[in-house]
Amino acid sequence: MESDIGATGLRILVTAGGAGAGRVIATHFLDAGAKVVISDVDTTSIVSFSAEWPGSLGIVADASDEQAVENVVAAARTQMGGVDVLVNNVGISGPTALIEDITLDQWNEALRINLTSHFLFARAVIPMMKAQGSGLIVNISSASAKVGLPLRLPYVVSKSAVIAMSMNLARELGPSGIRVNAILPGAIRGERIGRVIRTKADALGLDPADYERSLLRYISLRTMVEPDDIAAMIGFLASPAGSRISGQSIGVDGNLEWEE
């Protein structure tokens, strides 16, 4: 999809950028003339991305590992000379279970990947952004953080914490010219939401098609979100038109009213 966000020269770092919405975000910026570095834990997706975009840099890395994150940011500095936009896109679904059936390891894994990864990447890029007097950090949260979602406690808690982190960083970093926002997507059409629907339907004893229809009836626009919708919003925030937007939790969800 051709982009019109006008990002020529911007230096973009996208985590979990090898597939899904992360890949769409990265290619959106590449199409618009930006320089892009992505990281992803999946080697195959990195190889595929690098083959498609030989001028970009893809790095295999665990976004919740402190040293791996430092290595990614150092490589981005070498490749692009700095980072103008960080997109913290890493996230997992976590367990689908009653709280009494969730293990401590499952809880910790959700927080480590969905929240700590955002902290580590933000911490690593902020000194560069402060030195240049500008920057944008976009943290991907979830519309579920607004309404709650039974059987998905670690996911909802971690995504809610991403909103709090974004708000607090916006206050802390604003005087340095750095903006921070959270995007709250609804159900993003793709392979990942398909797995989530099947798992949740199984937990509720429902047919997956019936559960998917139940999701849509609680969305005002009666539609899922496309990855391009998320990419377009981030492109807007990175453009001059978005230069005064910070500390916001922005829903890109068709107006999610409720989830069950």
N, C-alpha and C positions, 0 to 999 in steps of 0.2 A: 504493500500500500504506500503510495507516494505521500511523503510528509510535507507539510507547509509551515512547520514551526520556526524555520529560519534560524537554525542553530549553528551556522557555519563558524568553526573555530572553537566552539565550546568543548570542554574536556569533561567527559562523562564516565563515571564508574558505576556499573550495574552489578549487583550481587545476584546470584542465581540467574545469570543472564544467558545460560546455554540453551534453555528450552522454555516453552510456555510463555506466560506474560512477560517474563524477564527478557526473553529473546526478542519479542515484539517491541518492547521498550528500547532495547539496544539498537535494533535495526531502524526503528523510527528516527532515532537521533542520527544514525549513520546516513540514512537517506537525506536528512536535512543538512548534512555537511559537517557534523560534529566529529570529534575524535572520541573513540570509545574503547574502554577496557572493560572486560567482563570477568567475573569469577564464577565458578560453579564446582560443586563436588563431583559431578559426573564427567568423567574423562571423555566419553563418547560425544556428549553434546558440545564440549569444548573443541574437540577435533573437527566436528561438523561446522561449528560456527567459524572457526579460524579458516577453514577451507572456503567457506562462502564469502568471508570478508578478510582477505589476506592482509589488508592494511591495518586491521585492528589487532588487539591482543587479548587472547583468552587464557586464563590461568586456572588450573585445577587447584582448588583450595576448600578446606572446611571453614566456613564463615564463622564458626563458633570457637575456632582455635586461635589463640592470641598471636602466636608467632606466624601462623599462616596469613592472618589478616595483615600484620605488619609487612609481610613479604609482598602481598598483593598491592598494598598502597605504595610501597617503595618502587615496585615495577611500574605502577601507573605514573609515578613522578618521573621516572626515567623515560618512559614511553611518550608522555604527553607534556611533561614540564610542570604538572600540577593537576588539580581536580577542581572544576567549577561546580559540578553537580554530582552528588552521591545519591544513588537510588538503592536504598536498603530493601531489597525485594525477597530476601531469604525467608522461607517459612515452611512449616510442615503442619499437617492436619492434627497430629497427635491422636491419642486413643479415642475411640467412641465407646464409652462405658459409663456406668454409674460411678459416682465418686468412690464408693466403697470397694470398687473393683479396679481402680486405677493404682498402679504401683508407683512408688517413689521414683523409680528410674524413668518411667513414662512422664511423670510430672516434670522432673528435672530436664529431660531431653527437650520437651516442648519449650520450656523457659530458656534453655541454652541456645536453641536454634532460632526461635522466634523473637527473642528479646536480647539476649547477650550478644548475638551477632551484630545487631543494630548498634549497640553500645560500642563494641570493639571497632567497627568500621568508622563510626562517627568520631570516636576518640582519635583514631589514626589520621583522619583527613583534616580535622579542625585546625591543627597548627599551620598547615599549608594555607587554608582558607583565611585564617587570621592574618597571616603574613601578606596575603594579596588584598585583604580588606573586603572580600566578597566571597559568596558561596551559597549554595542551596543544598539542603539535605531533605530528601523525600523518603519518609518511612512508610512502608506498606503495612497498614493495620487491617481491619476487617469491619464490615457493616455489622457483623455479629457482636462486636464489642458494644454496640448501642442497645441491643435488644436482648442479649443473652441467648444461649443455645444449649438446652439440656443434652446431657451425655457428651458434651465437648468442653468440659471445664478447663483443662490446661490450655487449650487453644484460645478460648475466650479471654481467660485471665491474661495470657501473654500478649494478646492483641490489644487488650485494654491498657496494659502497661506501656505499649508502644505509643499510644495516644498521650499518656501522661509524660513520657520521656520527650516527645516532640514538643509539647507545650512548654515544658520546663527549659529545654534547650533553646527554644525560640526566645525566651526571656533572657537567658544567660548569654546568648551569642549575638543577639540583635545589635548591641553597641559596637560589635566588631564587623557589622555589615553582612552577617550570615543569617540566612532565612532557613527556618525549619518548619515543615508541614507534614501532616499525616494524611494519607489517602485511605479511605475506607471502601474497598470494593465490595460489591455484592458477589453473587455466584458468577465466577468468570468461566465462560464456556470453554471447555477443553477437556483433556484427559484427566486432569487432577480432580475436577469437580465430579466427573463420572465415577471415579473411585470413591469419593466422599459420599455420593448419593447411594451407591450400592452398599457401602458399609453401614450407613445410617438406616437405610431401608431394612437391611438384615437385622439390625439391632431392634427395630420397631416391629418387625414381623410384617413388613409391607412389601409389595411389589415395587421395584425401583422406579418404574414408569409412574406409578401412582404417587410415590414420594416426590418425584420431580415436579409433577403437576401441583402438588401441595405447596412446594416452594414458590412457584410462580403466582399462586393466588394471593400471597402475602407481599407481592411486589407491585407497587401501584402501576408501573408501566407493563407489567405482566411479561417481562423478558429478562433473560440473563444478560450479563455484561460481556462485551467482547474485549479481548486483550487490547485492541486498538483504542478503546475508550480510555483505558488506564494510561496508555502511552500518550494520547492526545492531551490529557490533563497534566501530565508531568511536563510535556512540551510547553503548554501554556504557562505553567509556573516558572519554567526556565527562560521564558521569553520576556522582553521588556514589558509586555502587558501585565505580567505577574510579579513585577519587581517590588510591589508593596504588600504582597501577601505573605504573611508569616504567622506561625502559631495557630494554624487552622487545622481542623479535622474535616476533610472534604469527602463527602460521600459521592461515590460513583457507583450507584447501585440500583437505579431505577426507582428509588425511594422504597427501601426495604422497611416494611411496616412491622414485621414479626417473623419469628422462626420457631419451629417446633421439631 
